[in-house]
Amino acid sequence: MRGECSVSQAAAELGLGLTATYKLTQRFVRLGLVQEVRRERRAGRDLRFYRAPAAFFVPFSVRPLEQMGEDNRRAELQRFEVNLGRAMRASLDEAWGTLTCFTPSGETYYEIVSLRGEVFIPAAEGAPLILSGWNNVALTQQEARELQRDLMALILPYLNREPVGEIYQIGVFMAPDNSPGNA
């Protein structure tokens, strides 16, 4: 979507094999999701360049939501972890680290603490501007709907506006946890 590319360029960028990328490209051409935009003459076969439209619909039967979400989260989570580590190292000295703890239900969580027993408080004055953690909360369906609306209302005013300062990466995830033991 960022511009035209050959199958080999797409394979390299996506970290896929050439054959797999070629097959995906052909499938996307048949579905109308990608189109050939030009060819370069070369010895043997022409080098074909493809481009996707700026926006397009992909049915879940072609690319499951789980795959799309996983690909997106993997890239963003890696960037987030690097940025989180950088912010914490810039603000806290080596006397800080993590304390592994367990909730009453047996889930593992980590607390950021100092060797002196101080607990890191993200909202404290002078603390790095970060927020990190996975939280499993017990909600009724109505409470979950209200939380979903509250989170959307919280973030919407900040989306799609011109940068006015530093860029902050925010990820909010909410889905029912139907894994074994939580159903």
PAKE-304092 format. One line per 2 residues: number of its first residue (from 0); their letters; for each residue x negated, y, z of N, C-alpha, C. Coordinates in steps of 0.001 Angstrom, whole numbers, plus 524288, in hexadecimal, padded with zeros to 5 digits. Example, Ala and Ser with C-alpha at 12.3 -4.5 7.8 and 13.67 -1.06 7.14 Angstrom:
0) AS) 7CC7A,7E9C6,81E78,7CFF4,7EE6C,81E78,7CC70,7F31C,81E78; 7CDCE,7F736,81BA8,7CA9A,7FBDC,81BE4,7CD9C,8001E,81EBE
end
This chain:
0) MR) 7FCD3,7FB53,80000,80000,80000,80000,7FCA2,804F5,80000; 7F7B0,8047A,801A6,7F446,80911,801D4,7F1E7,80A4E,7FC88
2) GE) 7F2AA,806E2,7F8BB,7F07C,807C5,7F390,7F000,80296,7F0C2; 7EE4B,802E5,7EBFA,7EDC7,7FE18,7E8EF,7E8F7,7FB0D,7EAA4
4) CS) 7E942,7F5F0,7E9F2,7E4B6,7F2A9,7EB15,7E52B,7ED88,7E81D; 7E0B7,7EB0A,7E790,7E08E,7E5EB,7E505,7E1B3,7E1C1,7E921
6) VS) 7E28E,7DCFC,7E75E,7E386,7D8AC,7EAFA,7DEC6,7D7E8,7EE89; 7DA12,7D845,7EC5C,7D563,7D781,7EF9C,7D4D2,7DBDE,7F3A0
8) QA) 7D626,7E0AF,7F242,7D5F4,7E4FB,7F60A,7D9FE,7E420,7FA5E; 7DEB1,7E271,7F8DE,7E2C6,7E167,7FCC4,7E129,7DCF8,8005A
10) AA) 7DED3,7D8D9,7FE30,7DD12,7D460,80157,7D910,7D61C,8055E; 7D558,7D94E,803B5,7D14A,7DB29,8074D,7D3A4,7DE7E,80BA5
12) EL) 7D738,7E1F9,80A41,7D997,7E56C,80E2B,7DD05,7E26E,81201; 7DFB2,7DE71,8101B,7E33D,7DB6E,8136B,7E090,7D6F3,81643
14) GL) 7DBBD,7D5CB,814C3,7D8FA,7D175,8172E,7DB1E,7CC2A,8158E; 7DD1D,7CBD8,810C6,7DF4D,7C703,80EB1,7DBD2,7C4EC,80A59
16) GL) 7DC85,7BFF6,8090E,7D9BA,7BDAD,804B3,7DBDD,7BFBA,7FF90; 7D8B3,7BF68,7FB8A,7DA33,7C159,7F669,7DEE5,7BE66,7F434
18) TA) 7DEEA,7B93B,7F4BD,7E33D,7B61B,7F2A4,7E856,7B766,7F56C; 7E832,7B7B8,7FA8F,7ECED,7B8FA,7FD90,7EEF8,7BE63,7FC21
20) TY) 7EB6F,7C224,7FB88,7ED0F,7C772,7FA22,7EF4E,7C799,7F4A3; 7ECF6,7C4A9,7F108,7EEF8,7C46C,7EBB0,7F494,7C246,7EBB4
22) KL) 7F565,7BE06,7EEA4,7FA9F,7BBB1,7EEE2,7FE95,7BF71,7F14C; 7FCFD,7C22D,7F56B,80080,7C610,7F7D1,801B6,7CA75,7F3F8
24) TQ) 7FDB8,7CC30,7F129,7FE7E,7D067,7ED5D,8026A,7CEBD,7E92F; 801BF,7CA0C,7E71D,8055F,7C822,7E321,80AEB,7C7C1,7E54A
26) RF) 80B62,7C5F0,7EA19,8108E,7C590,7EC8C,812FE,7CAFA,7ED30; 80FD9,7CEBD,7EEFB,811DA,7D407,7EFC0,81332,7D698,7EA8F
28) VR) 81051,7D56B,7E661,811A5,7D770,7E12D,816F8,7D552,7DF8A; 817C5,7D021,7E02E,81CD9,7CDC2,7DEC6,8215B,7D021,7E1EA
30) LG) 82060,7D17B,7E6D3,82472,7D3C0,7EA27,8251D,7D99E,7E946; 821AF,7DBE8,7E610,8220D,7E183,7E501,81FBD,7E4E4,7E954
32) LV) 81C99,7E286,7ECC2,81A52,7E571,7F115,8151D,7E7ED,7EFA8; 812A8,7E5F9,7EB8F,80DA3,7E7EC,7E9AB,80DF3,7E7ED,7E3BE
34) QE) 80B74,7EBC5,7E15B,80B5D,7EBBC,7DBA6,805D8,7ECB7,7D9AE; 804C0,7EA6F,7D52D,7FFB8,7EB59,7D2AA,7FFDA,7F0D2,7D069
36) VR) 7FBB4,7F3DF,7D186,7FBA0,7F949,7CFAE,7F799,7FA44,7CB66; 7F38D,7F6EC,7CB27,7EFB4,7F796,7C6EC,7EC31,7F2D5,7C6B9
38) RE) 7E94F,7F28D,7C25B,7E574,7EE5B,7C195,7E05D,7F0CC,7BFD0; 7DC22,7EE83,7C1A9,7D6EB,7F017,7BFE2,7D4AC,7EB98,7BCB9
40) RR) 7D2CC,7ECDF,7B801,7D067,7E8E1,7B4AA,7CB38,7E745,7B712; 7CA37,7E23F,7B71C,7C52F,7E02B,7B8D0,7C466,7DAE9,7B62B
42) AG) 7BFB2,7D8FE,7B65F,7BE8E,7D3EE,7B3EE,7C1FA,7CFCA,7B684; 7C440,7CC7D,7B35F,7C7BF,7C880,7B589,7CD3B,7CAA4,7B5FF
44) RD) 7CF29,7CAEF,7BAA9,7D47C,7CCD9,7BB9F,7D49E,7D29F,7BD01; 7D8F1,7D52F,7BBC7,7D9A9,7DA99,7BD61,7DA1F,7DADA,7C357
46) LR) 7D82A,7DF17,7C58F,7D8CC,7E013,7CB22,7DDE2,7E31B,7CBC7; 7E195,7E0DA,7CEA6,7E6B9,7E33B,7CF41,7E70C,7E62F,7D471
48) FY) 7E990,7EAA1,7D43A,7EA5C,7EDD0,7D8E1,7F02E,7EE2E,7DA01; 7F17C,7EDCD,7DEF3,7F6ED,7EDC0,7E0AF,7F7D6,7F220,7E495
50) RA) 7FCBC,7F360,7E51D,7FE45,7F75E,7E8E8,803B7,7F624,7EAE6; 8047B,7F72C,7EFDD,809AE,7F6B1,7F235,80C25,7FC1A,7F256
52) PA) 81143,7FC66,7F216,813CE,80185,7F28C,812E8,803C5,7F801; 813E7,808C0,7F8AD,8130D,80B59,7FDB5,81669,80900,80207
54) AF) 81AE3,806ED,800B3,81E50,8045D,80487,82153,80020,801AC; 82227,7FBC4,80441,82525,7F797,801D2,82757,7F3EB,805EC
56) FV) 82B48,7F112,80474,82DF6,7ED57,807E0,82BA0,7E7ED,8070F; 82A70,7E53E,80B65,82887,7DFDC,80B2C,82C17,7DC96,80EA6
58) PF) 82EDA,7D8D0,80C71,8324A,7D594,80FB5,82F19,7D21A,81362; 83159,7D0E4,817E8,82EB4,7CD95,81BBA,82D86,7C82F,8198C
60) SV) 83058,7C683,8157E,82F3B,7C173,81320,82A00,7C185,81040; 8281F,7C62D,80ED3,8231D,7C6B5,80C23,81EB3,7C79A,81011
62) RP) 81F95,7CB1D,813A6,81BBA,7CC3C,817BC,81E9D,7CC93,81CE6; 81E2D,7C872,8200B,82111,7C85A,824FE,81F90,7CCDD,8288F
64) LE) 82351,7CEAF,82B89,82275,7D300,82F26,81DFC,7D1CF,832E3; 81D94,7CCF1,834A8,81960,7CB82,83842,81402,7CC77,835D4
66) QM) 81375,7CB2C,830D2,80E75,7CBEB,82E2C,80D3B,7D1B3,82D9B; 81115,7D4B8,82C04,8104B,7DA4D,82B66,80ECC,7DCBF,83098
68) GE) 811B2,7DB61,834B1,8108D,7DD81,839D8,80B2E,7DBE6,83BC4; 809C9,7D6F7,83AEE,804B7,7D509,83CA9,8004B,7D7E5,839E5
70) DN) 800B5,7D899,834D0,7FCA6,7DB59,831D8,7FC1A,7E0F9,833C2; 8007C,7E392,8348A,80070,7E8FD,83645,7FE31,7E973,83BC8
72) RR) 80006,7E61F,83F53,7FE1F,7E65C,844BE,7F855,7E511,84515; 7F680,7E13E,8421A,7F0FF,7DFB8,84248,7ED8B,7E46C,840FD
74) AE) 7EEBD,7E719,83CCF,7EB95,7EB9D,83B34,7EBF0,7F004,83F2D; 7F098,7F142,840E5,7F145,7F59A,8448C,7EF3B,7F449,849F7
76) LQ) 7EFE5,7EF69,84BB5,7EE10,7EDE6,850E0,7E825,7EE21,85133; 7E57C,7EC70,84D1E,7DFC8,7ECBA,84D18,7DE09,7F268,84D8C
78) RF) 7E072,7F5E0,84A95,7DF1E,7FB6A,84AD6,7E04B,7FD9D,85040; 7E4CE,7FC05,8527B,7E654,7FDD5,857A5,7E25A,7FC1D,85BC3
80) EV) 7E0BB,7F727,85B93,7DD0A,7F521,85F75,7D7E6,7F826,85F45; 7D5FD,7F958,85A99,7D131,7FC68,85A10,7D1FD,801D3,85C67
82) NL) 7D657,80459,85B1F,7D765,80994,85D2A,7D82E,80987,86311; 7DAC6,8058F,8651F,7DB9B,8050E,86AC1,7D666,8047E,86D8E
84) GR) 7D312,800FF,86B9F,7CDF0,80043,86E03,7CAB8,80539,86DF1; 7CAD5,80803,8699B,7C7EB,80CE8,86915,7C9D2,810F5,86D0C
86) AM) 7CEF6,8117D,86D92,7D130,81550,87140,7CFD8,813E6,876DD; 7D021,80EE3,8782A,7CEFF,80D3D,87D8A,7C937,80DED,87ED0
88) RA) 7C5B3,80C76,87B3C,7C013,80D12,87C3F,7BE97,812CF,87CD8; 7C140,8163D,879FC,7C00B,81BCE,87A58,7C1E4,81E20,87F8B
90) SL) 7C5A3,81B9A,88221,7C7EC,81DC9,886E1,7C650,81B02,88BE4; 7C500,81605,88B89,7C3DE,81301,89043,7BE4B,810EA,8900B
92) DE) 7BBA9,810E3,8948A,7B652,80EE6,894AA,7B648,808FB,89559; 7B19B,806CD,895F1,7B101,8011E,89640,7B328,7FEC8,89B47
94) AW) 7B4A9,80201,89F0B,7B6CE,7FFFE,8A3F5,7BC85,7FE5F,8A354; 7BE90,7FEC2,89E91,7C3F9,7FD4A,89D87,7C425,7F841,89A62
96) GT) 7C859,7F554,89B06,7C90B,7F07D,8981D,7CEA6,7EE9D,898A3; 7CF8C,7E9A0,8978D,7D4D7,7E785,897E7,7D53F,7E384,89C44
98) LT) 7D9AE,7E36F,89EB0,7DB0D,7DFA6,8A2AC,7DF74,7DC5E,8A068; 7DEB0,7D740,8A012,7E2AA,7D3C6,89DF8,7E682,7D26E,8A258
100) CF) 7EB8A,7D32B,8A13C,7EFA0,7D254,8A528,7F3FE,7CF04,8A2C4; 7F784,7CD4C,8A609,7FC07,7CA4B,8A446,800FC,7CCB3,8A67C
102) TP) 80516,7CCCC,8A34F,80A2B,7CE96,8A527,80C9E,7CA33,8A861; 810BE,7CB57,8AB61,8135B,7C72B,8AE50,8153B,7C2AF,8AAD8
104) SG) 8166D,7C3D6,8A5D4,81838,7BFB2,8A251,813B1,7BCB9,89FD2; 80ED4,7BE43,8A111,80A4F,7BB6D,89F20,807C3,7BDA1,89A47
106) ET) 80995,7C207,89840,80735,7C463,893A0,8022D,7C73C,8952A; 7FE57,7C707,891BC,7F95D,7C9A6,892A9,7F9CD,7CF5E,89117
108) YY) 7F78F,7D2C6,8943F,7F703,7D835,892A4,7F1D5,7DA3D,894BA; 7F00A,7DE91,8929C,7EB03,7E0C2,89404,7EBCD,7E62A,8963A
110) EI) 7E90E,7E738,89A5A,7E92D,7EC55,89CD6,7E3C6,7EEAF,89C27; 7E366,7F39E,89AAB,7DE5D,7F63D,89A36,7DD1B,7F887,89F8B
112) VS) 7D8AC,7F6EC,8A1C3,7D730,7F88B,8A707,7D15D,7F9D7,8A730; 7CFD6,7FCA2,8AB50,7CA48,7FDC3,8AC22,7C825,7FA02,8B02A
114) LR) 7C308,7F9D3,8B08D,7C082,7F69A,8B48C,7C206,7F86D,8BA09; 7C390,7FD5F,8BA94,7C521,7FF95,8BF98,7CAD9,7FE68,8C0E3
116) GE) 7CD88,7FB9F,8BD48,7D2FA,7FA37,8BE47,7D6F4,7FE22,8BC42; 7D53D,8022B,8B970,7D8E1,805F1,8B735,7DBB7,8036A,8B2A0
118) VF) 7E0BD,80474,8B22F,7E3D5,80272,8ADD8,7E468,806C3,8A9CC; 7E360,80578,8A4F4,7E3EB,80947,8A0B3,7E9A5,80AB1,8A002
120) IP) 7EAC2,80FB9,89FF2,7F01E,811A3,89F37,7F02F,814CA,89A28; 7F286,81297,89602,7F24F,8152D,890E6,7F47A,81ABE,890E2
122) AA) 7F861,81BE6,89411,7FAD7,8210C,893F7,7F81D,824F8,89788; 7F3E5,82366,89A2E,7F128,826FA,89DAE,7EE88,82B55,89A91
124) EG) 7EE26,82FEA,89CF5,7EB92,83458,89A78,7E5E7,832E6,8995B; 7E410,833D3,894A9,7DEB3,832A5,8933F,7DDDB,82D1E,8913C
126) AP) 7E1C1,829BF,891A8,7E142,8246C,88FA1,7E155,8249D,889AC; 7DEDD,820C5,88719,7DF31,820C0,8815E,7E4D6,82047,87F96
128) LI) 7E601,8228B,87B29,7EB56,82274,87910,7EC41,81D47,87644; 7ED4C,81946,8795D,7EE3D,81407,87748,7F2C6,81195,87A2C
130) LS) 7F508,80DB0,877CE,7F8FC,80A69,87A4E,7F89A,80526,877A0; 7F7C1,80116,87AA7,7F6FE,7FBFC,8785E,7F965,7F7DB,87BD2
132) GW) 7FBB6,7F3FB,87977,7FDB2,7EF9F,87C78,80277,7ED31,879FA; 8031E,7E841,87B07,807CC,7E56B,87972,80B1E,7E4DA,87E50
134) NN) 80FF9,7E612,87DD9,81373,7E5C6,8825A,81820,7E268,880FF; 81902,7DE62,88410,81DA4,7DB21,8836D,8218C,7DCE6,88780
136) VA) 82611,7DEA0,885C0,82A04,7E0A2,8895C,82F16,7DDA2,888AC; 831BD,7DCC1,88CFC,836C6,7DA0E,88CE3,83B13,7DE1D,88C43
138) LT) 83E02,7DDBD,88808,84216,7E18D,886D0,8470D,7DEC8,88526; 84B68,7E136,8864C,85044,7DF63,883F1,85035,7E133,87E4C
140) QQ) 853B0,7DF30,87B1C,853DF,7E0DA,875A4,8550E,7E6AF,87548; 8586F,7E8A9,878A1,859B8,7EE3D,878A0,854F0,7F17E,87A39
142) EA) 8521A,7EFC7,87E32,84D63,7F29B,87FCE,8494F,7F298,87B6F; 848C7,7EE26,878C4,84513,7EDD3,87467,84692,7F1AF,8701D
144) RE) 84B9C,7F21F,86EED,84D72,7F5D5,86AF2,84C47,7FB6F,86CA8; 84D29,7FCA5,8719C,84C20,801EA,87399,84644,80322,8736E
146) LQ) 84308,7FF4A,874E0,83D60,80011,874B3,83B97,800DF,86F11; 83DB1,7FDD0,86B7E,83C5B,7FE6F,865F2,83DA0,803FD,86428
148) RD) 84232,805DC,8656A,843BE,80B34,863E1,8404A,80F52,86676; 83F0E,80E8C,86B80,83BB2,81242,86E49,83644,81285,86BD8
150) LM) 83403,80DF1,86A90,82ED3,80DD4,86832,82EDE,8106B,862D5; 832EE,80F75,85FCD,8335C,811F0,85AA1,833DF,817D7,85B36
152) AL) 83717,8198D,85EDE,837CF,81F2B,85FB9,832BD,821B5,86197; 82FAF,81ED0,86484,82AC7,820DB,8668E,826C9,821CC,86232
154) IL) 82667,81E42,85E86,82252,81E95,85A88,823E7,821CA,855B7; 828EC,821CD,85461,82AAC,82451,84F80,828E2,829F9,84ECA
156) PY) 828FD,82D52,852C0,82755,832C2,851D5,821A1,83350,85025; 81E6A,82F59,8511F,818DA,82FB7,84FF2,8175A,82D32,84AC0
158) LN) 81AE4,82A79,84852,819BF,827C4,8436E,81A0B,82B6D,83EC6; 816F5,82A4C,83AD9,81724,82CFB,835C3,816B7,832DE,83628
160) RE) 81344,834A8,83977,8125E,83A4D,839AC,80CA4,83B57,83882; 80B70,84019,8371B,80613,8418B,835FA,802DD,8412B,83B00
162) PV) 7FE06,83F39,83AA0,7FAC2,83EE1,83F52,7F9EC,84440,841C0; 7FA85,8448C,846E4,7F9C4,84975,849B8,7F554,848FF,84DA7
164) GE) 7F2E8,8448B,84DFC,7EE9D,84397,851AA,7EC3D,83E55,85069; 7EAA4,83B83,8547B,7E87E,8364F,853AF,7ECC5,83290,851F1
166) IY) 7EB35,82E72,84F44,7EEDE,82A5C,84DB6,7EEBC,82623,851E4; 7F340,82487,853CA,7F3AD,82052,857A1,7F68D,81BD0,85520
168) QI) 7F490,81731,855F8,7F6F4,81279,853DE,7FAAE,81058,857FE; 7FF9B,80F8F,8568D,80392,80DA0,85A35,8061E,808CA,857E7
170) GV) 8066B,804BB,85B00,80915,7FFF4,85963,80CEF,7FE61,85D97; 811C5,7FDD7,85C32,815C8,7FC22,85FE2,81853,7F74E,85D8E
172) FM) 81890,7F317,8609C,81AC0,7EE36,85EC2,81F10,7EC8A,8626E; 82352,7EAC5,8603D,827A7,7E8DB,86377,82A73,7E496,86073
174) AP) 82AB4,7E008,862B8,82D7E,7DBA8,86058,82ED4,7D7CE,864BB; 83330,7D4FF,86435,83467,7D116,8682F,83038,7CCD6,86833
176) DN) 82E92,7CB48,86CDE,82A9F,7C72A,86D5C,82D5C,7C1FD,86E39; 82DF3,7BF0E,86A0C,83096,7BA09,86A50,82CC3,7B577,86A56
178) SP) 827D9,7B6A2,86BEA,82401,7B270,86C1C,82558,7AEAC,87097; 82354,7A9DC,87054,82490,7A603,87462,8237B,7A833,879D3
180) GN) 82717,7A757,87D61,82699,7A950,882B0,828FF,7AEA6,88376; 82A36,7B160,87F26,82C99,7B691,87F85,83207,7B6B7,87D2D
182) A) 833C8,7B264,87AE9,838D5,7B268,8783C,83D54,7B293,87C19
end
